[in-house]
């Protein structure tokens, strides 16, 4: 996040396209709860960790310029839903991808 903030600061006088891949929510993420197993709860803990750091970047990017922020995932994960676990399957928990867009 520090590097992304540094890049954003260097480009305050011109448009900026910044792609940021947040891998925290990808397996393995059980360690966010001190566990070795990945669960829906550990994914939520990983997301909370990412949100804490993303807020710094979003606050900086939106302070002094027009902006468009798109946040999305590449897939969901099943954690026992209908007996399925993981990804790479055509289950709604995997196929429904979180998405948000904000503009000013």
C-alpha positions as CSV (number, residue, x, y, z in Angstrom):
1,X,0.0,0.0,0.0
2,X,2.9,2.4,0.8
3,X,4.2,1.9,-2.8
4,X,0.7,2.6,-4.3
5,X,0.4,5.7,-2.2
6,X,3.9,6.9,-3.3
7,X,2.9,6.3,-7.0
8,X,-0.3,8.2,-6.5
9,X,1.5,11.1,-4.9
10,X,4.0,11.3,-7.8
11,X,1.1,11.6,-10.3
12,X,-1.2,14.1,-8.6
13,X,-0.9,16.6,-11.5
14,X,-2.1,14.1,-14.2
15,X,-4.5,11.2,-14.7
16,X,-3.5,8.0,-13.0
17,X,-4.5,4.4,-13.8
18,X,-3.5,2.2,-10.9
19,X,-4.2,-1.5,-10.9
20,X,-3.9,-3.1,-7.5
21,X,-4.2,-6.9,-6.9
22,X,-5.0,-7.6,-3.3
23,X,-4.1,-11.2,-2.7
24,X,-5.0,-11.3,1.0
25,X,-8.4,-12.9,0.4
26,X,-7.0,-15.7,-1.7
27,X,-6.1,-19.0,-0.1
28,X,-4.3,-19.5,2.2
29,X,-6.0,-17.1,4.6
30,X,-6.5,-19.2,7.7
31,X,-3.5,-17.5,9.3
32,X,-5.5,-14.3,9.7
33,X,-7.3,-16.2,12.5
34,X,-4.3,-18.1,13.6
35,X,-5.6,-21.3,11.9
36,X,-4.2,-23.6,9.2
37,X,-7.6,-24.2,7.6
38,X,-9.3,-21.7,5.3
39,X,-12.9,-20.9,6.2
40,X,-15.4,-18.3,5.4
41,X,-14.5,-16.6,8.7
42,X,-10.8,-16.5,7.8
43,X,-11.6,-15.0,4.4
44,X,-13.7,-12.3,6.2
45,X,-10.7,-11.7,8.5
46,X,-8.5,-11.3,5.4
47,X,-10.9,-8.9,3.8
48,X,-11.0,-6.8,7.0
49,X,-7.2,-6.7,6.9
50,X,-7.3,-5.6,3.2
51,X,-10.1,-3.0,3.9
52,X,-8.0,-1.4,6.7
53,X,-5.2,-0.8,4.2
54,X,-7.3,0.1,1.2
55,X,-9.0,2.9,3.1
56,X,-5.6,4.7,3.3
57,X,-5.3,4.5,-0.5
58,X,-8.9,5.5,-1.2
59,X,-8.7,8.5,1.2
60,X,-5.5,9.7,-0.5
61,X,-6.8,9.2,-4.1
62,X,-10.1,10.9,-3.5
63,X,-8.8,13.9,-1.5
64,X,-7.8,16.2,-4.4
65,X,-8.8,14.8,-7.7
66,X,-11.7,13.4,-9.8
67,X,-11.7,9.6,-9.5
68,X,-13.3,6.3,-10.6
69,X,-12.6,3.4,-8.3
70,X,-13.7,-0.1,-9.4
71,X,-13.3,-3.0,-6.9
72,X,-14.1,-6.5,-7.9
73,X,-13.0,-10.1,-7.4
74,X,-12.1,-12.7,-10.0
75,X,-14.3,-15.4,-8.3
76,X,-16.0,-16.3,-5.1
77,X,-15.4,-19.3,-2.9
78,X,-17.6,-22.1,-1.6
79,X,-17.2,-23.1,2.0
80,X,-19.5,-26.1,2.4
81,X,-22.3,-24.5,0.4
82,X,-24.5,-27.3,-0.9
83,X,-21.6,-29.6,0.0
84,X,-19.1,-27.8,-2.2
85,X,-15.7,-26.4,-1.2
86,X,-13.3,-24.2,-3.1
87,X,-13.5,-22.6,-6.6
88,X,-13.3,-23.8,-10.1
89,X,-16.9,-25.1,-9.9
90,X,-20.1,-23.7,-11.4
91,X,-21.7,-22.9,-8.1
92,X,-23.4,-19.6,-7.3
93,X,-21.0,-18.9,-4.5
94,X,-18.1,-19.1,-6.9
95,X,-19.8,-17.5,-9.9
96,X,-21.3,-14.5,-8.1
97,X,-18.4,-12.0,-8.0
98,X,-18.3,-9.0,-5.6
99,X,-18.2,-5.7,-7.5
100,X,-18.4,-2.0,-6.5
101,X,-17.9,1.2,-8.5
102,X,-17.6,4.7,-7.1
103,X,-17.1,7.9,-9.0
104,X,-16.8,11.6,-8.3
